[in-house]
Amino acid sequence: MKNTILLSCVLLTSVLSAADADLPPGVQNALTVRQVPAESLSLYVSDLETGEVLLDIRGDEPRNPASTIKLLTTLVALDVLGPAYRWHTDVFANGELQDGRLDGDLLIKGYGDPFLVTERVWQLLRNLRHAGVRDINGDLLLDDSWFDVGGYDPGAFDKQPLRAYNVAPNALLMNFKVVRYWFEPDHESQSVDVRVDPPLNNLLVKNRLGLKAGSCRGFQRGIAVSMNERVDEVTFSGRFPNGCKRYAMDRTALSHNEFVYGLFQSLWSDSGGSLSGGWKSAVAPEDAEPLLSFRSLPLSEMIARVNKHSNNVMARQLLYTLGAEVNGAPGTEESGKAVVSEWLTDNNLESCKTAIQNGAGLSRASRMTARDMAKLLTFAWRQPYMPEYLASMSLSGLDGTLRRRFENTDLIGKAHLKTGSLDHVTAIAGYLQSRSGRRFAVVALQNYEDIHRGPGEEAQEALLRWLYEQ
């Protein structure tokens, strides 16, 4: 799937797409009112039982699919790894363990668990206490060698390196390397209290916030955020509205291993344990027997978190995991994309119009056609793991990225969809059951200036309303 091949396909498509089908009236009206050209939109709708194609409007035009590309990543993971696949995180005792005291280092090796959030880390440490460890007279050794991420730049996509969606994959990823800061006004002292969750002793917070009179509104509620080069010191400045009861902000902090150390140290101390040393990078011996192997949630539950909430770093963890499991460690982005490419070929789904960058959709260069996306959905519909795949998508008007859409309409609960949105890109893809009971695969990909600011969603809703009546 080289970009040069993609370009040649685009030239061919521009000739072949001259013949255009009629848009549903509601979709055409939505585009007309917003003065959006119909040529910006690709639609493909097919009946899952009969194969009848209801709409094929520029279905072969390659477009940026944004986060709907996660449907491909999660589908390949389900098919290759299986719904019951679990990651594991191994803990090794490098020294003598007696009466709860480890005279030596504790080593943790990660294998890419995408959802090792604070609560899950707490469970891991609880299991470690049950294994007999209380006091660690040594260092915490961290092994993240299962993945090779290379020189990842978290600010390369949009110059927002502290945003959670830009976090780099890591074999020992904990809590997405994200801290939630809680801000609450203290009216007596006319100051702002800042609380950190999870608490990290190796993260320095400088609070220079003041209060101002006003309602709880405005970008970041008037809070400016800056980090030092080591991202171990965060400074908050600005004027916080006294009309806010509480405000939360998620941002990344520290390096991956520093974050792991800070989180381990905090949770371990809370549980009554002690750690005398610092942390070091290490590689576990291949023949070493772990003291503890902590298993993740099954893949079927993981993909629901990826698709319903459009979690970018989890999608990337899946891609790296595919590379490591199929082609051998360390997992890389390239080896993961090679697995996806081979899978598409093996299942007769390969297309020169598909360009995959990172498996998450956070890319300006990703491309897919509406027809190819619909072919993926149709393929998945016929597989034994279809229920798990279907359930991983947002349910219209009820949860995930769709929980606030389609209010007061008949569409609530009638569709399982993955959404996608970037600047100038909006997309949906998934399944809908119509009023008559027919089931459809539906894809809408739209690339146009400012389409992500509302017009794209209006066209999508018009499409789904029309389809629901078929």
N, C-alpha and C positions, 0 to 999 in steps of 0.2 A: 504494500500500500504506500507507494512513494508519492510525494507531492507532484512529481512530474507526470505520473500516470493520471492523477486526479485532474490536472490542468487539461490534459488531452480529452478527458471525458467531459469536462465543462464545455469545451468548444463544440463537441458533438451534440451535447444536450441543447445548446442554444439554437441549433438548427431543428432538432426533432420536436421541441416543445412548442412549436408555432401553433399547432392545432390544440385548442383549449376548450375544455368542457365548461358548461355553465355552472357558476357558483350558486349555492342555495341562496334564496333571496335575502334572508336575514344576514348572512355573511356579507353579501354584496352591499347591503345597506350600511352595515357597521363600517366597512371600508370607505364607502362614499362619504358618510358623515364626517369621518376623521381625515378625509382626503389622503388615504393610503392607497397606493396603486395595487391592483389585484395581482400584478406580477411579482409582488414581494412574498406571496403566500403559496405554499405547497400543501395540498391535501390528498390524503389517500384513505379510503374507507372500504372495507370488505366484510362480507358476511362470513363468520367463522365456520358455519355449518355447510353452506352451499358453495362458498368460494366466490359468490357474485361480488363484483366490484361496483360499489355504488358511486364512488367519487375517485377520480384520478386526475387531479388538476396540478399540472407541473410536478407529478409524482417522481419524475426522474431528474429533477433539478437538485444538484448537491447544495445543501445549505448547512449553516452552523446549527447543530441540534441542541447546543448548550447541555444542560444536565440530563436530557432524555437519553444521552449516550450511556448513562449509568444502567439503562435497561439491557444494553449489550454486555457490559462488564459483569453484572449480576447474573445474567443468563448463562454466560460462559462458566462462571464460577459454580453455579448450580449443576451444570451438566458435567463439568470436569471433576469437581471435588465432591459433589453430592450434597444433598440437603443436611445430612447429619455431620458433615465435616466440622471438626473443632480444632482451633489453635491451642497451643499449650505454652506456658511460661514456666521454665525450670529453675529451681533454686538449689544451689550446691553449698555444702558446708566444707570450707577449706581449712580444716583444723579439727581438733578434738572437741567433741560435744559431750559435756558431762554436767548433770544437775542444772540444766538450763543455760549453761554458760558455754559459748563457742569461743575457744581460744584460737582465733584465726579469722579469716575473711569470709564474708558471705557473698556468693556470686549469684547473680540473676541473669539468666539468658532468655531473651525474647525471641519468639517465632512469629511475630507479626500480628498478634491479637489486636483487632481494630477497635475493640470496645473495652479496654482495660481502664475504665473510668474509676473515679475515686472509690465508689462503693465496691467495685470489683477488686481493687487493690486492697481495700480493707479486708475483704474475704480471704484474699491470698495470704495476707499477714496473719490473719486469725488461724488459718491452716498451718502456717509456720509455727505459731505458738503451740498448736496441738502436736506438732512434730517435735516439740521439746526445746525450742529455742526461746530464750528470754533476753539474755545479755550477749552482745557481740563485741568481743575484745579484738577488734580489727577494723578493716575497711569494708565498704560496700563496693564490690566489683560488678561492673555492668557490661554485658555482652550483647551488642546490637548488630552483630556481624551477619545475621541471617539475610539482611537486606543491604544492598549497596546503593545509596541514593546519589552519591557523587556530589558535585558542587551545586547543590540546590539553592536557589535565590528566592526567598519567600516574597520579595517585593517585585519580582520580574513581571508578574501578570498585570498588576494595577498600581504598583508603588504603594501598597498597603501591607507591609510585612508583619504587622501586629494583628491582622485580622485572622480569625480562627479558620476561615476557609482556605487560607494560604499556607497552612501548616504542612511541613514536609513529612512524607512517610517515614516510619522508623520501626525497626523490628521490636523495639522495646518502648513503644508508644504508650504513654500513660496520660489519661484524662485529656487526650488530644493536645497536650502541651498548652492547655488553656486555663487561665485564671479568671474567675468571675469576681469583679469588684462591686461591692454594694455601697451605695452612697446614701446617707441619711442626714438631714439637717439637725443641728443642735441649736434650737432657738434661744436657749439661755446664754450660751457662749458665742452665738452668732458665728458658728463654725460648721464644718461638715465632717461627719465621722465616715471613715473609709474602712471597710472590712474586706478581707481577702479570703476567698474560698476556692480551692483548699488553702489553708495557711501554709506558707513556705518560709522557713527561717532564713533561707539563702536569697530571698528576694527583698530588696529594700524599697519601701514605699515612702515617697516624699509627698506630703499633703500640703499643698499651697492654695487650697480652695477657700473661697469666701462665699458668703451668702448674699443674695440680692432678692428684693421683693419681686414676686411674679408667680405666674402659674407654671405648672410642670410641663414645659414644652420647649421646643428649640432643639437644634442639632446637638446631640450628646449632652443635652441639658446644660450647655455652656461649658462643658468640661473639656479642657485640652489635655492630651496625653503625649508624653515624650519618654523615650527610653535612652539609656546610654548604649554604647557600642556593644557591651557584653550582655545586653538585655537582662541584667540582673538588678537594675535600678529603674524604677518607674516614677515619674513625677506627674502629679495632677495639679493643674492650675486653672484659673478662671473663676467665674461667679455662678454658683449653683442656686436655682430658684427655690425660695423657701416654701413654695406651694407644693413641692414634691414630698411625699411621705417616704418614698424609697425608690432608688433607681439602680439598675444593674447594667454592667458593661462587661462583655467578654473580650479578653485580649490574650495573646500569646506572651510567654515570658520564658527567659532562661534558654539554655541549649537543652536538647532532649535529655541528655544524661544528668545535667544539673537539675532539671525538673524532676526526674525520677528520684534522685537523691533527696531533694527537698521534700517531696511527697512521702517517700519512705520514712525519712527521719521524723516528720510530723506525726504520721499515723502510728509508727512504731512506738514513739514516746507516749502517745495517747493510750496505747494498749498496755503500758507498763514496762515496755522493753527499753533497752539501752543500746546505743551504738557509739563506740569510743572513737572511731576513726572518721575519715572522709570518704571520698569516692575515687575510683580509678576505672578507666576502660580496660577490659580484659577479654580474653577468648576462652571459653570453657574447653577443657580437654575432651577429645572425642570419645574416649572410653570411660569418662567419669559417670558415676551413677548419681542422679539427682536425689537430694533429700526430699524434694517435693516437686510434683509436676501439676501445675494449676491449669485446668482446662477451661476454655472459653465457652460462651454460649454457642449453640449450633449455628451453622451457616444460614439456615432458614430464618433464624431470628435476626442475624446480622444484616441480611439484605433488606429486611423491612426497615431497619434504621438507616440504611443507605438510601433507599428509594423514597420512603415516606418523608424523610426530613432532608433529603438531598445532601447528605454528608460527604463532602469532597475527599477529606483525608481517609475516611473509611473505604471509599471507592478505590483510592490509590493503593491502600493496603491490600485490597483484593487483587489488584493487578500485579503487585509485587509478589504476593503469595502464589499466584498462578505461575509466575516465572520461576520461583524457587522450587515449587512442588513438581513441576513438569520438566524443567530444564536444569534443575539443580541449583543449590545455593552458591553465591548469594542471589537473591531475587533482585531484579532491576526493572526499570520501566521498559527497556527495550525487550528483555526476555519475556515480560508479561504481554507486551503487544504482539510478540511473535506467537505466543500461545493463542491469543485471540484470532490472529490472522489465520493460523493453521486450522483452528476450529471452524472458522467461517468457510474455509475451503472444503474441509471434510464433510460439512453439512450442506454443501451446495448453496451457500449464502454469500459467497465472496462477491465483492463488487469493487471495480476500480474507482467508483465514486465515493467510497468510504475512506475517510482519513481519521485515524485515531491518534490522539496526542498523549493523553494521560489516563484515560478510562473514567474520568470524573466529569468532563465537559467544561472545565475551567480553562478554556483555550479559545483563541481567535482563529486557529487553523483547523479545528475539527470540522469534518464534513460528513453528511449522510443524506440520502434521499428519503422522502416520505415513503416511497414504495419499498425500499430496502428495510426501513424500520418496521413497516407493516408485515413484511415477510418474516422478520424475527419474531414478532408477536404471534403470528400464525403458527410458526414452528413451535414456540413455547406452549401454545394452547394444546398441542397434541402430545405433549410429553407427560410422563407420570408425575413429575414434580410441578405440574401446572398450578395446583392449588397454592403451593408455597410461593410461587412466582407472582401469581395474581394478588395474594394477600400482602405482598411486599409494597404494593403501590398505594398511594393515597386514595381514600374513599371520598368521593365527591361530596363536599360540604360538611364532612365529618371529622377528618383527621389529616395529619401531615401538612403538606404545603397547600392542600385544598380546603382546610378546615374553615376558612373565612370566605369561601367563594360559593356561589350558587344559592345564596340565602333566599328563602321564600320562593323556591322554584321546585318543579317536579324532578329536577336532576339530583337532588340530595340522595346519596346512597346508591345511585344507579350506575356509577362508573368507577373503575379502578384505573387511575391515571398517574403518569410521571410527568411533572412539570419541568420546564427549563427556562431560565431567564439569565441573560447577560445584557450589557448595554447594547441596544439595537438588535436584540435577539429575543424571541419568545417562542415557546414550543410546548406541545402536549403530545403524549402518546400513551396508548393503553387500550382498555376494553370498556365497552358500554353495552348495557342491556336495554333495549327499547321498550316502549309501553306494550308492544305486542309480544314481547318475550324473545325477540331476535337478539343475537349477540354479535357484536361487531368489533373488529380491530380498527382503531381510528388514530390517525396521525395528522398533526398540523404543525408545520415548520414555517416560521416567518422571520425574515431578516430585512429590517428597514430602520431608518433613522428614528430613534426615540420610540420604537414600537413597544419597548419594554415598559413604557410609562402609562400603559392603560389600553391603548387601541388594540393591542394583540389579544388581551384577555377578552375584550368585547367580541372580537371575531370568533374566538374559540367558543365562547358561551353560545353564540348564535349557531355555530356548527353543531354543538352538542344538543341544543334544543331541537334543531331540525332532525338530527339523527334519532333522537328519542321518540319521535313520532313515526318513524318508519316501521 
